[in-house]
Amino acid sequence: MNIFVSTSNKYLHLLKPFMFLFNKFWSEDQPVTILGYKKPEFELEKNFKFFSLGEDDNVNNWSSDLRRYFELEYISEEPFIYLMEDCLITEKVNLSFVKSLENVYHQTIGKLGRILLSNDVKGLRVQSVFPHNLVEICQDENWRISTSISLWDKRYWLKYLISGRTPWEFEVEGSKEAKNDGWHILAMKDNYPSYFTNGISRHDNDLFKIDFNYWKEPGKRLDQNIINEMIEKDIIKKEWIK
């Protein structure tokens, strides 16, 4: 399974905790491609490689740059996992679940556009129940498209990765356009394969304040011992912790 994580120059510092937590909770043997602009000056973990999308000139080119990559560089039609650099994984990923969801994708007859791999389904309206503890996001749900960690069908990804959009516009405008589009979007009913934190608030002026609270799980936070370990290894600074 191919995994892609996108970033931009001003968020490069997040790649250190991202890689550390990914390898701790996913696997050091899982290859990951970072899609960014300026290559980080620090060394990447051995299972990570970097691809430059060009110049980091305008956030409105976010979708254009990614679209060019997936049209010209990622020539495979196989599904892939996409997430952003501030999606910091907070506990052990159920890799057997992830593999089984990949199998569901290949076995599903019809248009299966996306499978959510986290608890991001919370708050979304769901309908029919599939095997393997899966539910389907309603066709008229307001939030059918998002950058949260998901397994994507390449055709569906490109359908809504319209050039000239920011990540926020990809979610907002894409969700409007995806209403009643006839494609299936699936998620786990519970026992989610992964949990994460949105490390940086895009509305926060301080890009070095990292939030280690779980996404959509009130009261849960990344283990303090792990946070301390990252500080000791100079992966993050103590003053970065929100």
One Martini backbone bead per residue (centre of mass of N, CA, C, O) as a GRO file, in nm:
protein
  242
    1MET     BB    1   0.094   0.038   0.025
    2ASN     BB    2   0.049   0.364  -0.044
    3ILE     BB    3   0.201   0.656   0.116
    4PHE     BB    4   0.089   0.998   0.166
    5VAL     BB    5   0.250   1.313   0.256
    6SER     BB    6   0.178   1.646   0.309
    7THR     BB    7   0.355   1.966   0.259
    8SER     BB    8   0.522   2.262   0.378
    9ASN     BB    9   0.758   2.482   0.463
   10LYS     BB   10   0.614   2.581   0.745
   11TYR     BB   11   0.583   2.245   0.830
   12LEU     BB   12   0.855   2.080   0.852
   13HIS     BB   13   0.879   2.037   1.168
   14LEU     BB   14   0.652   1.803   1.170
   15LEU     BB   15   0.812   1.559   1.051
   16LYS     BB   16   0.951   1.453   1.298
   17PRO     BB   17   0.701   1.362   1.468
   18PHE     BB   18   0.569   1.207   1.245
   19MET     BB   19   0.786   0.987   1.200
   20PHE     BB   20   0.808   0.885   1.487
   21LEU     BB   21   0.503   0.803   1.522
   22PHE     BB   22   0.476   0.625   1.279
   23ASN     BB   23   0.700   0.414   1.355
   24LYS     BB   24   0.576   0.344   1.633
   25PHE     BB   25   0.253   0.287   1.525
   26TRP     BB   26   0.316   0.141   1.258
   27SER     BB   27   0.605   0.134   1.057
   28GLU     BB   28   0.941   0.098   0.951
   29ASP     BB   29   0.848  -0.072   0.673
   30GLN     BB   30   0.678   0.168   0.571
   31PRO     BB   31   0.642   0.337   0.300
   32VAL     BB   32   0.698   0.698   0.247
   33THR     BB   33   0.565   0.987   0.081
   34ILE     BB   34   0.680   1.311   0.049
   35LEU     BB   35   0.487   1.607  -0.031
   36GLY     BB   36   0.667   1.893  -0.133
   37TYR     BB   37   0.928   2.130  -0.160
   38LYS     BB   38   1.136   2.174   0.053
   39LYS     BB   39   1.393   2.012   0.163
   40PRO     BB   40   1.493   1.892   0.434
   41GLU     BB   41   1.779   1.927   0.643
   42PHE     BB   42   1.698   1.683   0.771
   43GLU     BB   43   1.686   1.358   0.836
   44LEU     BB   44   1.535   1.088   0.718
   45GLU     BB   45   1.378   0.825   0.743
   46LYS     BB   46   1.431   0.527   0.576
   47ASN     BB   47   1.101   0.508   0.490
   48PHE     BB   48   1.155   0.795   0.369
   49LYS     BB   49   1.052   1.011   0.101
   50PHE     BB   50   1.121   1.286  -0.129
   51PHE     BB   51   0.896   1.516  -0.308
   52SER     BB   52   0.904   1.776  -0.529
   53LEU     BB   53   0.656   2.027  -0.637
   54GLY     BB   54   0.838   2.288  -0.608
   55GLU     BB   55   0.697   2.584  -0.550
   56ASP     BB   56   0.604   2.768  -0.252
   57ASP     BB   57   0.378   3.019  -0.346
   58ASN     BB   58   0.065   2.899  -0.303
   59VAL     BB   59  -0.209   2.762  -0.148
   60ASN     BB   60  -0.384   2.754  -0.417
   61ASN     BB   61  -0.172   2.519  -0.533
   62TRP     BB   62  -0.216   2.258  -0.382
   63SER     BB   63  -0.395   2.095  -0.585
   64SER     BB   64  -0.225   2.131  -0.840
   65ASP     BB   65   0.032   1.987  -0.739
   66LEU     BB   66  -0.099   1.716  -0.667
   67ARG     BB   67  -0.228   1.655  -0.939
   68ARG     BB   68   0.030   1.639  -1.102
   69TYR     BB   69   0.144   1.398  -0.954
   70PHE     BB   70  -0.104   1.191  -0.995
   71GLU     BB   71  -0.085   1.212  -1.313
   72LEU     BB   72   0.251   1.182  -1.368
   73GLU     BB   73   0.378   0.991  -1.125
   74TYR     BB   74   0.114   0.827  -1.036
   75ILE     BB   75   0.041   0.557  -1.246
   76SER     BB   76  -0.121   0.412  -1.064
   77GLU     BB   77  -0.449   0.249  -0.972
   78GLU     BB   78  -0.400   0.219  -0.693
   79PRO     BB   79  -0.460   0.253  -0.391
   80PHE     BB   80  -0.435   0.506  -0.123
   81ILE     BB   81  -0.273   0.689   0.133
   82TYR     BB   82  -0.382   0.995   0.293
   83LEU     BB   83  -0.200   1.274   0.450
   84MET     BB   84  -0.098   1.501   0.685
   85GLU     BB   85   0.158   1.635   0.886
   86ASP     BB   86  -0.063   1.690   1.138
   87CYS     BB   87  -0.109   1.375   1.150
   88LEU     BB   88  -0.073   1.250   1.464
   89ILE     BB   89  -0.004   0.959   1.586
   90THR     BB   90  -0.121   0.804   1.912
   91GLU     BB   91  -0.145   0.491   1.830
   92LYS     BB   92  -0.177   0.183   1.757
   93VAL     BB   93  -0.203   0.035   1.459
   94ASN     BB   94  -0.437  -0.161   1.281
   95LEU     BB   95  -0.307  -0.344   1.031
   96SER     BB   96  -0.525  -0.560   0.976
   97PHE     BB   97  -0.746  -0.355   0.915
   98VAL     BB   98  -0.612  -0.215   0.681
   99LYS     BB   99  -0.591  -0.469   0.505
  100SER     BB  100  -0.896  -0.535   0.502
  101LEU     BB  101  -0.975  -0.264   0.360
  102GLU     BB  102  -0.823  -0.322   0.104
  103ASN     BB  103  -0.992  -0.572   0.036
  104VAL     BB  104  -1.263  -0.430   0.021
  105TYR     BB  105  -1.198  -0.256  -0.217
  106HIS     BB  106  -1.147  -0.501  -0.421
  107GLN     BB  107  -1.444  -0.641  -0.357
  108THR     BB  108  -1.602  -0.400  -0.443
  109ILE     BB  109  -1.893  -0.325  -0.609
  110GLY     BB  110  -1.827  -0.032  -0.748
  111LYS     BB  111  -1.820   0.292  -0.604
  112LEU     BB  112  -1.516   0.331  -0.422
  113GLY     BB  113  -1.364   0.620  -0.294
  114ARG     BB  114  -1.358   0.584   0.038
  115ILE     BB  115  -1.165   0.517   0.350
  116LEU     BB  116  -1.179   0.559   0.670
  117LEU     BB  117  -0.899   0.545   0.934
  118SER     BB  118  -1.085   0.684   1.155
  119ASN     BB  119  -1.284   0.891   1.380
  120ASP     BB  120  -1.407   1.100   1.162
  121VAL     BB  121  -1.707   0.986   1.163
  122LYS     BB  122  -1.774   1.154   1.382
  123GLY     BB  123  -2.084   1.328   1.314
  124LEU     BB  124  -2.169   1.149   1.088
  125ARG     BB  125  -2.384   1.035   0.855
  126VAL     BB  126  -2.526   0.708   0.842
  127GLN     BB  127  -2.598   0.393   0.698
  128SER     BB  128  -2.529   0.133   0.577
  129VAL     BB  129  -2.420  -0.192   0.660
  130PHE     BB  130  -2.130  -0.353   0.649
  131PRO     BB  131  -1.903  -0.547   0.661
  132HIS     BB  132  -1.656  -0.523   0.904
  133ASN     BB  133  -1.784  -0.272   1.063
  134LEU     BB  134  -1.925  -0.107   0.835
  135VAL     BB  135  -2.001   0.218   0.708
  136GLU     BB  136  -2.203   0.463   0.539
  137ILE     BB  137  -2.196   0.756   0.401
  138CYS     BB  138  -2.405   0.978   0.329
  139GLN     BB  139  -2.493   1.130   0.037
  140ASP     BB  140  -2.601   1.409   0.209
  141GLU     BB  141  -2.352   1.475   0.341
  142ASN     BB  142  -2.151   1.756   0.421
  143TRP     BB  143  -1.880   1.550   0.485
  144ARG     BB  144  -1.719   1.370   0.227
  145ILE     BB  145  -1.463   1.561   0.227
  146SER     BB  146  -1.114   1.502   0.326
  147THR     BB  147  -0.775   1.501   0.483
  148SER     BB  148  -0.811   1.264   0.629
  149ILE     BB  149  -0.725   0.963   0.693
  150SER     BB  150  -0.718   0.771   0.383
  151LEU     BB  151  -0.857   0.563   0.147
  152TRP     BB  152  -0.804   0.594  -0.209
  153ASP     BB  153  -0.938   0.652  -0.505
  154LYS     BB  154  -0.800   0.796  -0.770
  155ARG     BB  155  -1.054   0.896  -0.917
  156TYR     BB  156  -1.180   1.039  -0.672
  157TRP     BB  157  -0.952   1.227  -0.599
  158LEU     BB  158  -0.947   1.377  -0.883
  159LYS     BB  159  -1.242   1.473  -0.892
  160TYR     BB  160  -1.177   1.683  -0.622
  161LEU     BB  161  -0.886   1.781  -0.728
  162ILE     BB  162  -0.907   2.089  -0.788
  163SER     BB  163  -0.770   2.333  -0.928
  164GLY     BB  164  -0.706   2.608  -0.709
  165ARG     BB  165  -0.698   2.473  -0.414
  166THR     BB  166  -0.736   2.445  -0.097
  167PRO     BB  167  -0.781   2.237   0.156
  168TRP     BB  168  -1.048   2.368   0.245
  169GLU     BB  169  -1.182   2.369  -0.040
  170PHE     BB  170  -1.168   2.068  -0.083
  171GLU     BB  171  -1.371   2.012   0.146
  172VAL     BB  172  -1.607   2.208   0.095
  173GLU     BB  173  -1.653   2.194  -0.215
  174GLY     BB  174  -1.630   1.887  -0.242
  175SER     BB  175  -1.875   1.817  -0.058
  176LYS     BB  176  -2.086   1.949  -0.233
  177GLU     BB  177  -2.018   1.782  -0.497
  178ALA     BB  178  -2.051   1.485  -0.343
  179LYS     BB  179  -2.337   1.496  -0.338
  180ASN     BB  180  -2.492   1.243  -0.477
  181ASP     BB  181  -2.255   1.074  -0.658
  182GLY     BB  182  -2.263   0.739  -0.595
  183TRP     BB  183  -2.040   0.711  -0.397
  184HIS     BB  184  -1.858   0.529  -0.172
  185ILE     BB  185  -1.826   0.589   0.188
  186LEU     BB  186  -1.622   0.453   0.436
  187ALA     BB  187  -1.642   0.320   0.781
  188MET     BB  188  -1.594   0.272   1.100
  189LYS     BB  189  -1.800   0.229   1.365
  190ASP     BB  190  -1.554   0.113   1.527
  191ASN     BB  191  -1.253   0.033   1.599
  192TYR     BB  192  -1.028   0.204   1.498
  193PRO     BB  193  -0.723   0.189   1.328
  194SER     BB  194  -0.695   0.508   1.405
  195TYR     BB  195  -0.522   0.774   1.580
  196PHE     BB  196  -0.529   1.139   1.622
  197THR     BB  197  -0.375   1.464   1.574
  198ASN     BB  198  -0.417   1.804   1.524
  199GLY     BB  199  -0.132   1.965   1.568
  200ILE     BB  200  -0.235   2.217   1.386
  201SER     BB  201  -0.373   2.522   1.372
  202ARG     BB  202  -0.465   2.711   1.094
  203HIS     BB  203  -0.561   2.960   1.302
  204ASP     BB  204  -0.278   2.973   1.416
  205ASN     BB  205  -0.005   3.186   1.452
  206ASP     BB  206   0.142   2.942   1.591
  207LEU     BB  207   0.333   2.690   1.424
  208PHE     BB  208   0.474   2.571   1.719
  209LYS     BB  209   0.193   2.460   1.824
  210ILE     BB  210   0.133   2.148   1.972
  211ASP     BB  211  -0.135   1.919   1.961
  212PHE     BB  212  -0.192   1.611   2.169
  213ASN     BB  213  -0.483   1.585   2.124
  214TYR     BB  214  -0.733   1.414   2.040
  215TRP     BB  215  -0.941   1.347   1.784
  216LYS     BB  216  -1.262   1.322   1.896
  217GLU     BB  217  -1.128   1.269   2.212
  218PRO     BB  218  -1.210   1.357   2.497
  219GLY     BB  219  -0.932   1.346   2.729
  220LYS     BB  220  -0.727   1.262   2.513
  221ARG     BB  221  -0.366   1.185   2.514
  222LEU     BB  222  -0.062   1.174   2.459
  223ASP     BB  223   0.177   1.026   2.597
  224GLN     BB  224   0.402   1.180   2.801
  225ASN     BB  225   0.647   0.992   2.756
  226ILE     BB  226   0.657   1.049   2.450
  227ILE     BB  227   0.695   1.348   2.464
  228ASN     BB  228   0.957   1.336   2.628
  229GLU     BB  229   1.117   1.174   2.420
  230MET     BB  230   1.109   1.395   2.198
  231ILE     BB  231   1.261   1.604   2.362
  232GLU     BB  232   1.523   1.439   2.420
  233LYS     BB  233   1.558   1.394   2.087
  234ASP     BB  234   1.491   1.666   1.938
  235ILE     BB  235   1.200   1.668   1.786
  236ILE     BB  236   1.107   1.863   2.010
  237LYS     BB  237   0.994   2.136   2.188
  238LYS     BB  238   0.871   2.231   2.483
  239GLU     BB  239   0.744   2.510   2.369
  240TRP     BB  240   0.546   2.360   2.157
  241ILE     BB  241   0.349   2.283   2.368
  242LYS     BB  242  -0.013   2.306   2.415
   0.00000   0.00000   0.00000
